[in-house]
Amino acid sequence: MTKFNIQDRVILDDMVAMFTDEMNKMQDEADLLGNRMIITREYWTHMLTELQEKIDGFTTKKALRQSISQREMTNV
């Protein structure tokens, strides 16, 4: 099986980040309106962590190192 390379990881990391941003935006809007989302932020966060672990397992070592360092820089 082919593993994700650096280009693949950049795209996957961007997709996960965009989904996370949109999910947080929707949750915040629902909180402001007093609505309750069917799927909670905690559930999505847990699922995204699981997804990230699965993606990490199918990534080349070089791409994984670069992805982790990039995530650390954006979380600072």
C-alpha positions as CSV (number, residue, x, y, z in Angstrom):
1,M,0.0,0.0,0.0
2,T,1.3,3.4,-0.9
3,K,1.7,5.8,2.0
4,F,0.8,9.5,2.0
5,N,3.7,11.7,0.9
6,I,4.4,15.3,1.8
7,Q,2.0,16.7,-0.9
8,D,-0.7,14.3,0.3
9,R,-0.2,15.4,3.9
10,V,-0.4,19.1,3.1
11,I,-3.8,18.6,1.5
12,L,-5.1,16.3,4.2
13,D,-3.9,18.6,7.0
14,D,-5.5,21.6,5.2
15,M,-8.8,19.6,4.9
16,V,-8.8,18.7,8.6
17,A,-8.0,22.3,9.6
18,M,-10.8,23.7,7.3
19,F,-13.3,21.1,8.7
20,T,-12.3,22.0,12.3
21,D,-12.6,25.7,11.7
22,E,-16.1,25.3,10.1
23,M,-17.2,22.9,12.8
24,N,-16.1,25.4,15.5
25,K,-17.9,28.2,13.6
26,M,-21.1,26.3,13.4
27,Q,-20.9,25.3,17.1
28,D,-20.3,28.9,18.1
29,E,-23.2,30.2,16.0
30,A,-25.5,27.5,17.6
31,D,-24.4,28.5,21.1
32,L,-25.1,32.2,20.3
33,L,-28.6,31.3,19.1
34,G,-29.3,29.0,22.0
35,N,-29.6,26.0,19.7
36,R,-28.2,22.6,20.6
37,M,-26.3,20.8,17.9
38,I,-27.1,17.1,17.4
39,I,-23.4,16.2,17.2
40,T,-21.4,18.0,19.8
41,R,-18.0,19.7,19.6
42,E,-16.5,17.2,21.9
43,Y,-17.6,14.3,19.6
44,W,-16.2,16.0,16.5
45,T,-12.9,16.7,18.4
46,H,-12.7,13.1,19.4
47,M,-13.4,11.9,15.9
48,L,-10.8,14.3,14.4
49,T,-8.2,13.0,16.8
50,E,-9.0,9.4,15.7
51,L,-8.9,10.5,12.1
52,Q,-5.5,12.2,12.6
53,E,-4.1,9.1,14.2
54,K,-5.3,6.9,11.2
55,I,-3.8,9.4,8.7
56,D,-0.5,9.5,10.7
57,G,-0.3,5.7,10.4
58,F,-0.5,5.8,6.6
59,T,2.1,8.6,6.2
60,T,5.7,8.4,5.3
61,K,8.1,9.2,8.2
62,K,9.4,12.3,6.4
63,A,5.9,13.6,5.7
64,L,4.8,12.9,9.2
65,R,7.7,14.8,10.7
66,Q,7.0,17.8,8.5
67,S,3.3,17.6,9.3
68,I,3.8,17.5,13.0
69,S,6.3,20.4,13.0
70,Q,3.8,22.4,10.8
71,R,0.9,21.7,13.3
72,E,3.1,22.7,16.2
73,M,4.0,26.0,14.5
74,T,0.3,26.8,13.8
75,N,-0.8,25.9,17.3
76,V,1.7,28.4,18.9
